[in-house]
Amino acid sequence: LTELAGFIVDDIPLYQTVYRKQNIVPLQKLFADGEIDCCAFTSSSGVKAFLEAYPELEPALVNAVCIGKQTAHTAREAGMHVAVAEKPTIDSLIERIIKDCTAR
């Protein structure tokens, strides 16, 4: 499409996402015991990094509050319970967290 419009586009990667496994916090137990109400995600890569960092965690235990549709799609595909911010802004994400996570 850009070629038809006469544009030249160079794709220049500015960063590389690196996932690292973490064993700092026993998330499986904390989620199972209901000690963590929800997790906020602002990107699909954040969802993927979270799952890569905690491979032993059952995604079905996670209540994910996502900033937008694509992030929600990734979380839902992983098996998480998903709520989506009304608008893709941090303020809207916080409002959704307050609405969904304080009611538990």
C-alpha positions as CSV (number, residue, x, y, z in Angstrom):
1,L,0.0,0.0,0.0
2,T,2.8,2.4,0.8
3,E,4.5,1.6,-2.5
4,L,1.3,2.5,-4.3
5,A,1.3,5.9,-2.5
6,G,4.9,6.5,-3.5
7,F,6.4,6.2,-0.1
8,I,9.6,4.3,0.8
9,V,9.3,2.6,4.2
10,D,12.2,1.3,6.2
11,D,11.4,-1.0,9.1
12,I,14.0,-0.3,11.8
13,P,13.7,-2.3,15.0
14,L,14.4,-0.1,18.0
15,Y,14.4,-2.7,20.7
16,Q,14.2,-6.4,21.2
17,T,11.9,-7.9,23.9
18,V,13.7,-10.4,26.0
19,Y,11.6,-12.7,28.3
20,R,13.3,-13.9,31.5
21,K,12.0,-16.6,33.8
22,Q,11.4,-15.3,37.3
23,N,11.2,-17.3,40.6
24,I,11.0,-14.3,42.9
25,V,7.3,-14.5,43.8
26,P,5.2,-17.7,44.2
27,L,2.5,-16.4,41.8
28,Q,0.7,-19.7,41.4
29,K,0.0,-19.9,45.1
30,L,-0.9,-16.2,45.4
31,F,-3.4,-16.4,42.6
32,A,-4.8,-19.7,43.8
33,D,-5.3,-18.3,47.3
34,G,-7.0,-15.2,46.0
35,E,-4.2,-12.9,47.3
36,I,-3.8,-11.2,43.9
37,D,-7.0,-9.7,42.6
38,C,-5.9,-8.9,39.0
39,C,-3.0,-8.1,36.8
40,A,-2.9,-5.0,34.5
41,F,-1.4,-5.4,31.0
42,T,-0.7,-2.5,28.6
43,S,0.6,-4.6,25.7
44,S,0.4,-8.1,24.1
45,S,4.2,-8.4,24.6
46,G,3.6,-7.7,28.3
47,V,1.2,-10.6,28.5
48,K,3.7,-12.8,26.7
49,A,6.5,-11.7,28.9
50,F,4.5,-12.4,32.0
51,L,3.7,-15.9,30.9
52,E,7.3,-16.6,29.9
53,A,8.5,-15.3,33.2
54,Y,6.1,-17.6,35.1
55,P,5.7,-20.7,33.0
56,E,4.3,-22.7,36.0
57,L,1.4,-20.3,36.5
58,E,-2.0,-21.5,35.3
59,P,-3.3,-18.6,33.2
60,A,-6.9,-19.5,34.1
61,L,-6.1,-18.2,37.6
62,V,-5.3,-14.7,36.3
63,N,-7.9,-11.9,36.1
64,A,-6.3,-9.7,33.4
65,V,-7.3,-6.1,33.0
66,C,-6.1,-5.0,29.6
67,I,-5.7,-1.6,28.0
68,G,-7.0,-2.5,24.6
69,K,-8.5,-5.1,22.3
70,Q,-5.3,-6.6,21.0
71,T,-3.8,-7.0,24.5
72,A,-7.1,-8.6,25.6
73,H,-7.1,-11.0,22.7
74,T,-3.6,-12.2,23.7
75,A,-4.6,-12.6,27.3
76,R,-7.8,-14.4,26.4
77,E,-6.0,-16.7,24.0
78,A,-3.6,-17.6,26.8
79,G,-6.6,-18.6,29.0
80,M,-6.8,-15.7,31.3
81,H,-10.1,-14.1,32.5
82,V,-10.2,-10.7,30.7
83,A,-11.6,-7.3,31.3
84,V,-10.9,-4.4,28.9
85,A,-10.5,-0.7,29.5
86,E,-13.3,1.4,27.9
87,K,-10.6,3.5,26.2
88,P,-7.0,2.6,25.5
89,T,-5.6,5.0,28.1
90,I,-3.9,4.6,31.4
91,D,-6.7,6.5,33.1
92,S,-9.3,4.2,31.6
93,L,-7.3,1.2,32.6
94,I,-7.1,2.4,36.2
95,E,-10.9,3.0,36.2
96,R,-11.4,-0.6,35.0
97,I,-9.1,-2.0,37.7
98,I,-11.0,-0.1,40.4
99,K,-14.3,-1.3,39.0
100,D,-13.4,-4.9,38.6
101,C,-10.7,-5.6,41.1
102,T,-12.0,-3.9,44.2
103,A,-15.4,-5.7,43.9
104,R,-13.8,-9.0,44.7
